[in-house]
């Protein structure tokens, strides 16, 4: 049975888990032994499968090496993503202007009545970017800090490029099945940081599960000593001593937030933190793929 299940696409495994959960609920929480066996087999696996069924004819931004690195190392970095300094500068200036005009809100933890702030934990200010309000849930649009902007044309062009990556992923890895995406502009002042965390936790709720994080940096003239590096705690799918539930990970790499750099990593597995910023503002534009 284990060999058969291991060959299934990730999305089918998610569907199996969801159905098993429904069956357990229907029987008043008394799962059958076979149900537990199947659930245990699937739950022990990494369900972000990017390499087992690649449609090579659709490869453009992605390569087989990049997909392999993303699945097995958990991340990869692309420098000179836009390869146009003037374009990068316009993206940066538009982002900073939103911050200077006080349109960004102090970042918080949790949601709704459980929301709280602590600059010692997270010191950035953020803006959720929704480019098409008709496609967004009205309740989401009414959340504090959510704004619709048409005054950032170059940021929107950047987001078009990130959308191209998302759409290509759907073509290259059909089993991944992109559900939606979400974008946030974050600006860190001098002294700002964000302690070690994950962007999501592994779950079977595929619709609301952040699976891939894409962070674009526009920080022109960033140099060593300016701070704000993203410390990424490394993960390797082949290491049996390291998995998504580990609390201690001593291996890390510091990613410099320099201009025109794109960092892509697996949201549920990659713990990371933003080191204290010395030079301000530090700009990052993040799109999460669900």
ZADO-1210 file (C-alpha; in nm, 4 decimals, padded with zeros to 6 digits):
<atoms>
<atom x="00.0000" y="00.0000" z="00.0000" code="UNK" pos="1"/>
<atom x="00.2791" y="00.2442" z="00.0888" code="UNK" pos="2"/>
<atom x="00.4393" y="00.2066" z="-00.2562" code="UNK" pos="3"/>
<atom x="00.1081" y="00.2791" z="-00.4292" code="UNK" pos="4"/>
<atom x="00.0313" y="00.5867" z="-00.2181" code="UNK" pos="5"/>
<atom x="00.3824" y="00.7302" z="-00.2564" code="UNK" pos="6"/>
<atom x="00.3369" y="00.7472" z="-00.6353" code="UNK" pos="7"/>
<atom x="00.0203" y="00.9573" z="-00.6180" code="UNK" pos="8"/>
<atom x="00.0352" y="01.3313" z="-00.7026" code="UNK" pos="9"/>
<atom x="00.0338" y="01.5651" z="-00.4030" code="UNK" pos="10"/>
<atom x="-00.3104" y="01.7057" z="-00.4778" code="UNK" pos="11"/>
<atom x="-00.4601" y="01.3534" z="-00.4789" code="UNK" pos="12"/>
<atom x="-00.2973" y="01.2856" z="-00.1416" code="UNK" pos="13"/>
<atom x="-00.4532" y="01.6048" z="-00.0057" code="UNK" pos="14"/>
<atom x="-00.7939" y="01.4913" z="-00.1330" code="UNK" pos="15"/>
<atom x="-00.7494" y="01.1507" z="00.0305" code="UNK" pos="16"/>
<atom x="-00.6617" y="01.3114" z="00.3640" code="UNK" pos="17"/>
<atom x="-00.9573" y="01.5470" z="00.3439" code="UNK" pos="18"/>
<atom x="-01.1935" y="01.2585" z="00.2693" code="UNK" pos="19"/>
<atom x="-01.0494" y="01.0503" z="00.5531" code="UNK" pos="20"/>
<atom x="-01.1068" y="01.3401" z="00.7911" code="UNK" pos="21"/>
<atom x="-01.4688" y="01.3652" z="00.6748" code="UNK" pos="22"/>
<atom x="-01.5170" y="00.9902" z="00.7168" code="UNK" pos="23"/>
<atom x="-01.3742" y="01.0037" z="01.0689" code="UNK" pos="24"/>
<atom x="-01.6087" y="01.2886" z="01.1608" code="UNK" pos="25"/>
<atom x="-01.9051" y="01.0964" z="01.0182" code="UNK" pos="26"/>
<atom x="-01.8246" y="00.7964" z="01.2392" code="UNK" pos="27"/>
<atom x="-01.8029" y="01.0135" z="01.5516" code="UNK" pos="28"/>
<atom x="-01.4247" y="01.0201" z="01.5597" code="UNK" pos="29"/>
<atom x="-01.3713" y="00.6433" z="01.5445" code="UNK" pos="30"/>
<atom x="-01.1435" y="00.5831" z="01.2419" code="UNK" pos="31"/>
<atom x="-01.0905" y="00.2320" z="01.1124" code="UNK" pos="32"/>
<atom x="-00.7379" y="00.0807" z="01.1338" code="UNK" pos="33"/>
<atom x="-00.6957" y="00.1044" z="00.7551" code="UNK" pos="34"/>
<atom x="-00.7861" y="00.4742" z="00.7711" code="UNK" pos="35"/>
<atom x="-00.5142" y="00.5386" z="01.0277" code="UNK" pos="36"/>
<atom x="-00.2615" y="00.3451" z="00.8209" code="UNK" pos="37"/>
<atom x="-00.3269" y="00.5509" z="00.5070" code="UNK" pos="38"/>
<atom x="-00.3296" y="00.8793" z="00.7003" code="UNK" pos="39"/>
<atom x="00.0027" y="00.7964" z="00.8662" code="UNK" pos="40"/>
<atom x="00.1677" y="00.7077" z="00.5353" code="UNK" pos="41"/>
<atom x="00.0653" y="01.0367" z="00.3737" code="UNK" pos="42"/>
<atom x="00.1316" y="01.2543" z="00.6785" code="UNK" pos="43"/>
<atom x="00.4934" y="01.1402" z="00.6945" code="UNK" pos="44"/>
<atom x="00.5636" y="01.2650" z="00.3428" code="UNK" pos="45"/>
<atom x="00.6552" y="01.6048" z="00.2062" code="UNK" pos="46"/>
<atom x="00.3509" y="01.6905" z="-00.0019" code="UNK" pos="47"/>
<atom x="00.5041" y="01.9713" z="-00.2069" code="UNK" pos="48"/>
<atom x="00.5976" y="01.7668" z="-00.5112" code="UNK" pos="49"/>
<atom x="00.7588" y="01.9709" z="-00.7895" code="UNK" pos="50"/>
<atom x="00.9723" y="01.7197" z="-00.9765" code="UNK" pos="51"/>
<atom x="00.7820" y="01.3966" z="-01.0370" code="UNK" pos="52"/>
<atom x="00.5794" y="01.5166" z="-01.3373" code="UNK" pos="53"/>
<atom x="00.7435" y="01.8196" z="-01.5025" code="UNK" pos="54"/>
<atom x="00.5954" y="01.9413" z="-01.8324" code="UNK" pos="55"/>
<atom x="00.9214" y="02.0550" z="-01.9906" code="UNK" pos="56"/>
<atom x="00.7565" y="02.2228" z="-02.2897" code="UNK" pos="57"/>
<atom x="00.6276" y="02.4989" z="-02.0591" code="UNK" pos="58"/>
<atom x="00.9596" y="02.5774" z="-01.8885" code="UNK" pos="59"/>
<atom x="01.0629" y="02.9432" z="-01.9127" code="UNK" pos="60"/>
<atom x="01.1525" y="03.1079" z="-01.5815" code="UNK" pos="61"/>
<atom x="01.1752" y="02.7693" z="-01.4151" code="UNK" pos="62"/>
<atom x="01.4318" y="02.5094" z="-01.5079" code="UNK" pos="63"/>
<atom x="01.4501" y="02.1500" z="-01.3929" code="UNK" pos="64"/>
<atom x="01.7460" y="02.2476" z="-01.1741" code="UNK" pos="65"/>
<atom x="01.5509" y="02.5308" z="-01.0093" code="UNK" pos="66"/>
<atom x="01.2531" y="02.3055" z="-00.9405" code="UNK" pos="67"/>
<atom x="01.4820" y="02.0394" z="-00.7970" code="UNK" pos="68"/>
<atom x="01.6600" y="02.2944" z="-00.5778" code="UNK" pos="69"/>
<atom x="01.3280" y="02.4339" z="-00.4554" code="UNK" pos="70"/>
<atom x="01.1903" y="02.0912" z="-00.3641" code="UNK" pos="71"/>
<atom x="01.5062" y="01.9418" z="-00.2145" code="UNK" pos="72"/>
<atom x="01.6891" y="02.2441" z="-00.0672" code="UNK" pos="73"/>
<atom x="01.3746" y="02.4446" z="-00.0014" code="UNK" pos="74"/>
<atom x="01.4800" y="02.7642" z="-00.1814" code="UNK" pos="75"/>
<atom x="01.6638" y="02.9304" z="-00.4677" code="UNK" pos="76"/>
<atom x="01.7773" y="03.2859" z="-00.5476" code="UNK" pos="77"/>
<atom x="01.7620" y="03.4774" z="-00.8764" code="UNK" pos="78"/>
<atom x="01.9697" y="03.7932" z="-00.9186" code="UNK" pos="79"/>
<atom x="01.8991" y="04.0584" z="-01.1843" code="UNK" pos="80"/>
<atom x="01.5397" y="03.9395" z="-01.2017" code="UNK" pos="81"/>
<atom x="01.4124" y="04.2465" z="-01.3896" code="UNK" pos="82"/>
<atom x="01.7567" y="04.3338" z="-01.5283" code="UNK" pos="83"/>
<atom x="01.6586" y="04.7000" z="-01.5654" code="UNK" pos="84"/>
<atom x="01.8004" y="04.9411" z="-01.3070" code="UNK" pos="85"/>
<atom x="01.5643" y="05.2249" z="-01.4008" code="UNK" pos="86"/>
<atom x="01.2661" y="04.9928" z="-01.3600" code="UNK" pos="87"/>
<atom x="01.3956" y="04.8702" z="-01.0229" code="UNK" pos="88"/>
<atom x="01.4448" y="05.2293" z="-00.9076" code="UNK" pos="89"/>
<atom x="01.0863" y="05.3192" z="-01.0005" code="UNK" pos="90"/>
<atom x="00.9559" y="05.0152" z="-00.8107" code="UNK" pos="91"/>
<atom x="01.1615" y="05.1181" z="-00.5091" code="UNK" pos="92"/>
<atom x="01.0556" y="05.4827" z="-00.5191" code="UNK" pos="93"/>
<atom x="00.6859" y="05.3955" z="-00.5515" code="UNK" pos="94"/>
<atom x="00.7140" y="05.1611" z="-00.2537" code="UNK" pos="95"/>
<atom x="00.8970" y="05.4144" z="-00.0376" code="UNK" pos="96"/>
<atom x="00.6437" y="05.6861" z="-00.1249" code="UNK" pos="97"/>
<atom x="00.3596" y="05.4686" z="00.0061" code="UNK" pos="98"/>
<atom x="00.5582" y="05.4382" z="00.3298" code="UNK" pos="99"/>
<atom x="00.6404" y="05.8091" z="00.3499" code="UNK" pos="100"/>
<atom x="00.2742" y="05.8948" z="00.2910" code="UNK" pos="101"/>
<atom x="00.1923" y="05.6750" z="00.5932" code="UNK" pos="102"/>
<atom x="-00.0227" y="05.4402" z="00.3885" code="UNK" pos="103"/>
<atom x="00.1460" y="05.1349" z="00.5398" code="UNK" pos="104"/>
<atom x="00.0318" y="05.0066" z="00.8784" code="UNK" pos="105"/>
<atom x="00.2453" y="04.8606" z="01.1593" code="UNK" pos="106"/>
<atom x="00.2618" y="04.4849" z="01.1118" code="UNK" pos="107"/>
<atom x="00.0801" y="04.2706" z="01.3645" code="UNK" pos="108"/>
<atom x="00.0567" y="03.9079" z="01.4668" code="UNK" pos="109"/>
<atom x="-00.2655" y="03.7037" z="01.4483" code="UNK" pos="110"/>
<atom x="-00.5994" y="03.8314" z="01.3196" code="UNK" pos="111"/>
<atom x="-00.9136" y="04.0043" z="01.4382" code="UNK" pos="112"/>
<atom x="-00.9604" y="04.0334" z="01.8136" code="UNK" pos="113"/>
<atom x="-00.6393" y="03.8338" z="01.8694" code="UNK" pos="114"/>
<atom x="-00.4224" y="04.0834" z="01.6771" code="UNK" pos="115"/>
<atom x="-00.1283" y="04.2276" z="01.8691" code="UNK" pos="116"/>
<atom x="00.1833" y="04.4379" z="01.8011" code="UNK" pos="117"/>
<atom x="00.5367" y="04.4182" z="01.9358" code="UNK" pos="118"/>
<atom x="00.8211" y="04.5925" z="01.7522" code="UNK" pos="119"/>
<atom x="01.0696" y="04.3711" z="01.9343" code="UNK" pos="120"/>
<atom x="00.9102" y="04.0765" z="01.7556" code="UNK" pos="121"/>
<atom x="00.8243" y="04.2371" z="01.4225" code="UNK" pos="122"/>
<atom x="00.9172" y="04.5937" z="01.3350" code="UNK" pos="123"/>
<atom x="00.8004" y="04.6463" z="00.9766" code="UNK" pos="124"/>
<atom x="00.5034" y="04.8326" z="00.8312" code="UNK" pos="125"/>
<atom x="00.2934" y="04.6629" z="00.5654" code="UNK" pos="126"/>
<atom x="00.0409" y="04.7168" z="00.2891" code="UNK" pos="127"/>
<atom x="-00.1681" y="04.4401" z="00.1336" code="UNK" pos="128"/>
<atom x="-00.1796" y="04.4952" z="-00.2418" code="UNK" pos="129"/>
<atom x="-00.5046" y="04.3949" z="-00.4108" code="UNK" pos="130"/>
<atom x="-00.4940" y="04.4938" z="-00.7758" code="UNK" pos="131"/>
<atom x="-00.8424" y="04.3726" z="-00.8694" code="UNK" pos="132"/>
<atom x="-01.1003" y="04.4386" z="-00.5954" code="UNK" pos="133"/>
<atom x="-01.3702" y="04.2512" z="-00.7867" code="UNK" pos="134"/>
<atom x="-01.1798" y="03.9271" z="-00.7309" code="UNK" pos="135"/>
<atom x="-01.1435" y="03.9755" z="-00.3571" code="UNK" pos="136"/>
<atom x="-01.3771" y="03.8789" z="-00.0801" code="UNK" pos="137"/>
<atom x="-01.5610" y="04.1854" z="00.0514" code="UNK" pos="138"/>
<atom x="-01.4834" y="04.0931" z="00.4111" code="UNK" pos="139"/>
<atom x="-01.1141" y="04.0850" z="00.3271" code="UNK" pos="140"/>
<atom x="-01.1320" y="04.4274" z="00.1635" code="UNK" pos="141"/>
<atom x="-01.2793" y="04.5748" z="00.4801" code="UNK" pos="142"/>
<atom x="-00.9905" y="04.4590" z="00.6972" code="UNK" pos="143"/>
<atom x="-00.7771" y="04.7404" z="00.8427" code="UNK" pos="144"/>
<atom x="-00.4639" y="04.7989" z="00.6364" code="UNK" pos="145"/>
<atom x="-00.6058" y="04.6593" z="00.3118" code="UNK" pos="146"/>
<atom x="-00.6035" y="04.9163" z="00.0313" code="UNK" pos="147"/>
<atom x="-00.6489" y="04.9121" z="-00.3453" code="UNK" pos="148"/>
<atom x="-00.3879" y="05.1118" z="-00.5330" code="UNK" pos="149"/>
<atom x="-00.3577" y="05.2206" z="-00.8916" code="UNK" pos="150"/>
<atom x="-00.0840" y="05.4706" z="-00.8049" code="UNK" pos="151"/>
<atom x="00.1969" y="05.2130" z="-00.8205" code="UNK" pos="152"/>
<atom x="00.2169" y="05.1225" z="-01.1923" code="UNK" pos="153"/>
<atom x="00.5725" y="04.9903" z="-01.1772" code="UNK" pos="154"/>
<atom x="00.5013" y="04.7759" z="-00.8724" code="UNK" pos="155"/>
<atom x="00.2062" y="04.6361" z="-01.0650" code="UNK" pos="156"/>
<atom x="00.4342" y="04.5528" z="-01.3590" code="UNK" pos="157"/>
<atom x="00.6601" y="04.3679" z="-01.1171" code="UNK" pos="158"/>
<atom x="00.3575" y="04.1792" z="-00.9853" code="UNK" pos="159"/>
<atom x="00.2684" y="04.0877" z="-01.3437" code="UNK" pos="160"/>
<atom x="00.6076" y="03.9184" z="-01.3654" code="UNK" pos="161"/>
<atom x="00.5459" y="03.7330" z="-01.0393" code="UNK" pos="162"/>
<atom x="00.2045" y="03.6280" z="-01.1712" code="UNK" pos="163"/>
<atom x="00.3808" y="03.4880" z="-01.4772" code="UNK" pos="164"/>
<atom x="00.5884" y="03.2684" z="-01.2457" code="UNK" pos="165"/>
<atom x="00.2754" y="03.1508" z="-01.0642" code="UNK" pos="166"/>
<atom x="00.0994" y="03.0713" z="-01.3922" code="UNK" pos="167"/>
<atom x="00.4033" y="02.8920" z="-01.5303" code="UNK" pos="168"/>
<atom x="00.4181" y="02.6764" z="-01.2189" code="UNK" pos="169"/>
<atom x="00.0624" y="02.5631" z="-01.2882" code="UNK" pos="170"/>
<atom x="00.1597" y="02.4592" z="-01.6415" code="UNK" pos="171"/>
<atom x="00.4949" y="02.3014" z="-01.5584" code="UNK" pos="172"/>
<atom x="00.3731" y="02.1116" z="-01.2499" code="UNK" pos="173"/>
<atom x="00.0010" y="02.0394" z="-01.3096" code="UNK" pos="174"/>
<atom x="-00.0300" y="01.8408" z="-00.9862" code="UNK" pos="175"/>
<atom x="00.0642" y="02.1488" z="-00.7807" code="UNK" pos="176"/>
<atom x="-00.2654" y="02.3227" z="-00.8669" code="UNK" pos="177"/>
<atom x="-00.2229" y="02.6870" z="-00.7660" code="UNK" pos="178"/>
<atom x="-00.5248" y="02.8002" z="-00.5635" code="UNK" pos="179"/>
<atom x="-00.4632" y="03.1738" z="-00.5236" code="UNK" pos="180"/>
<atom x="-00.1946" y="03.4278" z="-00.4368" code="UNK" pos="181"/>
<atom x="-00.1536" y="03.7129" z="-00.1911" code="UNK" pos="182"/>
<atom x="00.0873" y="04.0091" z="-00.2044" code="UNK" pos="183"/>
<atom x="00.2279" y="04.2352" z="00.0645" code="UNK" pos="184"/>
<atom x="00.4584" y="04.5375" z="00.0582" code="UNK" pos="185"/>
<atom x="00.6769" y="04.5575" z="00.3698" code="UNK" pos="186"/>
<atom x="00.9111" y="04.8400" z="00.4715" code="UNK" pos="187"/>
<atom x="01.1518" y="04.8135" z="00.7654" code="UNK" pos="188"/>
<atom x="01.2904" y="05.1252" z="00.9384" code="UNK" pos="189"/>
<atom x="01.6286" y="05.1429" z="01.1072" code="UNK" pos="190"/>
<atom x="01.6192" y="04.9042" z="01.4032" code="UNK" pos="191"/>
<atom x="01.3381" y="04.6976" z="01.2522" code="UNK" pos="192"/>
<atom x="01.3570" y="04.3191" z="01.2525" code="UNK" pos="193"/>
<atom x="01.1355" y="04.0105" z="01.2421" code="UNK" pos="194"/>
<atom x="01.2189" y="03.7169" z="01.4668" code="UNK" pos="195"/>
<atom x="01.2450" y="03.3567" z="01.3496" code="UNK" pos="196"/>
<atom x="00.9186" y="03.2241" z="01.2060" code="UNK" pos="197"/>
<atom x="00.7538" y="03.0313" z="00.9226" code="UNK" pos="198"/>
<atom x="00.5142" y="03.1810" z="00.6692" code="UNK" pos="199"/>
<atom x="00.2760" y="02.8896" z="00.7203" code="UNK" pos="200"/>
<atom x="00.2513" y="02.5578" z="00.8957" code="UNK" pos="201"/>
<atom x="00.2008" y="02.2286" z="00.7196" code="UNK" pos="202"/>
<atom x="-00.1664" y="02.1362" z="00.6971" code="UNK" pos="203"/>
<atom x="-00.4127" y="01.9569" z="00.4745" code="UNK" pos="204"/>
<atom x="-00.6105" y="02.2745" z="00.4033" code="UNK" pos="205"/>
<atom x="-00.4692" y="02.3303" z="00.0555" code="UNK" pos="206"/>
<atom x="-00.6929" y="02.6287" z="-00.0216" code="UNK" pos="207"/>
<atom x="-00.5615" y="02.8314" z="00.2743" code="UNK" pos="208"/>
<atom x="-00.2083" y="02.6908" z="00.2845" code="UNK" pos="209"/>
<atom x="00.0769" y="02.9177" z="00.1839" code="UNK" pos="210"/>
<atom x="00.3044" y="02.6824" z="-00.0065" code="UNK" pos="211"/>
<atom x="00.5566" y="02.9005" z="-00.1897" code="UNK" pos="212"/>
<atom x="00.6965" y="03.2399" z="-00.0855" code="UNK" pos="213"/>
<atom x="00.8448" y="03.4809" z="-00.3417" code="UNK" pos="214"/>
<atom x="01.0255" y="03.7883" z="-00.2033" code="UNK" pos="215"/>
<atom x="01.1500" y="04.0663" z="-00.4311" code="UNK" pos="216"/>
<atom x="01.4007" y="04.3238" z="-00.3042" code="UNK" pos="217"/>
<atom x="01.4443" y="04.6708" z="-00.4563" code="UNK" pos="218"/>
<atom x="01.7039" y="04.8140" z="-00.2157" code="UNK" pos="219"/>
<atom x="01.9394" y="05.0125" z="-00.4377" code="UNK" pos="220"/>
<atom x="02.3005" y="05.0539" z="-00.3251" code="UNK" pos="221"/>
<atom x="02.2588" y="04.8054" z="-00.0395" code="UNK" pos="222"/>
<atom x="02.6002" y="04.7103" z="00.1030" code="UNK" pos="223"/>
<atom x="02.7340" y="04.4869" z="00.3779" code="UNK" pos="224"/>
<atom x="02.6715" y="04.6542" z="00.7110" code="UNK" pos="225"/>
<atom x="02.3326" y="04.7969" z="00.6105" code="UNK" pos="226"/>
<atom x="02.1597" y="04.5067" z="00.7885" code="UNK" pos="227"/>
<atom x="01.8207" y="04.3609" z="00.7078" code="UNK" pos="228"/>
<atom x="01.9517" y="04.0298" z="00.5753" code="UNK" pos="229"/>
<atom x="01.7017" y="03.7463" z="00.5612" code="UNK" pos="230"/>
<atom x="01.8435" y="03.4559" z="00.7591" code="UNK" pos="231"/>
<atom x="01.7079" y="03.1379" z="00.6034" code="UNK" pos="232"/>
<atom x="01.7338" y="02.8212" z="00.8118" code="UNK" pos="233"/>
<atom x="01.8197" y="02.5590" z="00.5570" code="UNK" pos="234"/>
<atom x="01.6283" y="02.2422" z="00.4890" code="UNK" pos="235"/>
<atom x="01.7106" y="01.9402" z="00.2757" code="UNK" pos="236"/>
<atom x="01.4500" y="01.6845" z="00.1782" code="UNK" pos="237"/>
<atom x="01.7084" y="01.4061" z="00.1837" code="UNK" pos="238"/>
<atom x="01.8147" y="01.4737" z="00.5437" code="UNK" pos="239"/>
<atom x="01.6281" y="01.2342" z="00.7703" code="UNK" pos="240"/>
<atom x="01.7252" y="01.4318" z="01.0809" code="UNK" pos="241"/>
<atom x="01.5554" y="01.7504" z="00.9587" code="UNK" pos="242"/>
<atom x="01.1862" y="01.7938" z="00.8892" code="UNK" pos="243"/>
<atom x="00.9081" y="02.0503" z="00.9062" code="UNK" pos="244"/>
<atom x="00.8500" y="01.9876" z="01.2775" code="UNK" pos="245"/>
<atom x="01.2070" y="02.0417" z="01.3957" code="UNK" pos="246"/>
<atom x="01.2392" y="02.3180" z="01.6539" code="UNK" pos="247"/>
<atom x="01.6162" y="02.3537" z="01.6331" code="UNK" pos="248"/>
<atom x="01.7897" y="02.4180" z="01.3021" code="UNK" pos="249"/>
<atom x="02.1503" y="02.5323" z="01.3265" code="UNK" pos="250"/>
<atom x="02.2195" y="02.5534" z="00.9545" code="UNK" pos="251"/>
<atom x="02.1376" y="02.8852" z="00.7880" code="UNK" pos="252"/>
<atom x="02.2279" y="03.1160" z="00.5040" code="UNK" pos="253"/>
<atom x="02.1995" y="03.4964" z="00.5103" code="UNK" pos="254"/>
<atom x="02.0337" y="03.6403" z="00.1993" code="UNK" pos="255"/>
<atom x="02.1353" y="04.0008" z="00.1287" code="UNK" pos="256"/>
<atom x="01.8276" y="04.2143" z="00.0427" code="UNK" pos="257"/>
<atom x="01.9993" y="04.3805" z="-00.2509" code="UNK" pos="258"/>
<atom x="01.8196" y="04.5369" z="-00.5443" code="UNK" pos="259"/>
<atom x="01.6626" y="04.3188" z="-00.8143" code="UNK" pos="260"/>
<atom x="01.7030" y="03.9964" z="-00.6172" code="UNK" pos="261"/>
<atom x="01.4197" y="03.7424" z="-00.6056" code="UNK" pos="262"/>
<atom x="01.4138" y="03.4770" z="-00.3335" code="UNK" pos="263"/>
<atom x="01.1757" y="03.1815" z="-00.3651" code="UNK" pos="264"/>
<atom x="01.1267" y="02.9253" z="-00.0887" code="UNK" pos="265"/>
<atom x="00.8839" y="02.6663" z="00.0483" code="UNK" pos="266"/>
<atom x="00.6569" y="02.8452" z="00.2948" code="UNK" pos="267"/>
<atom x="00.5730" y="02.5581" z="00.5367" code="UNK" pos="268"/>
<atom x="00.9287" y="02.4291" z="00.5750" code="UNK" pos="269"/>
<atom x="01.1660" y="02.7254" z="00.5720" code="UNK" pos="270"/>
<atom x="01.2103" y="02.9049" z="00.9013" code="UNK" pos="271"/>
<atom x="01.3565" y="03.2515" z="00.8549" code="UNK" pos="272"/>
<atom x="01.4073" y="03.5865" z="01.0221" code="UNK" pos="273"/>
<atom x="01.4872" y="03.9427" z="00.9181" code="UNK" pos="274"/>
<atom x="01.8010" y="04.0645" z="01.0914" code="UNK" pos="275"/>
<atom x="01.8057" y="04.4136" z="01.2388" code="UNK" pos="276"/>
<atom x="01.8107" y="04.6895" z="00.9793" code="UNK" pos="277"/>
<atom x="02.0774" y="04.9573" z="01.0063" code="UNK" pos="278"/>
<atom x="02.0014" y="05.1504" z="00.6884" code="UNK" pos="279"/>
<atom x="01.6446" y="05.2486" z="00.6101" code="UNK" pos="280"/>
<atom x="01.4143" y="05.1961" z="00.4395" code="UNK" pos="281"/>
<atom x="01.4437" y="04.8234" z="00.3617" code="UNK" pos="282"/>
<atom x="01.1813" y="04.7303" z="00.1015" code="UNK" pos="283"/>
<atom x="01.0487" y="04.3812" z="00.0307" code="UNK" pos="284"/>
<atom x="00.7535" y="04.2821" z="-00.1879" code="UNK" pos="285"/>
<atom x="00.6252" y="03.9337" z="-00.1088" code="UNK" pos="286"/>
<atom x="00.3826" y="03.7160" z="-00.3022" code="UNK" pos="287"/>
<atom x="00.2603" y="03.3931" z="-00.1469" code="UNK" pos="288"/>
<atom x="00.1327" y="03.1120" z="-00.3671" code="UNK" pos="289"/>
<atom x="-00.1368" y="02.8941" z="-00.2109" code="UNK" pos="290"/>
</atoms>
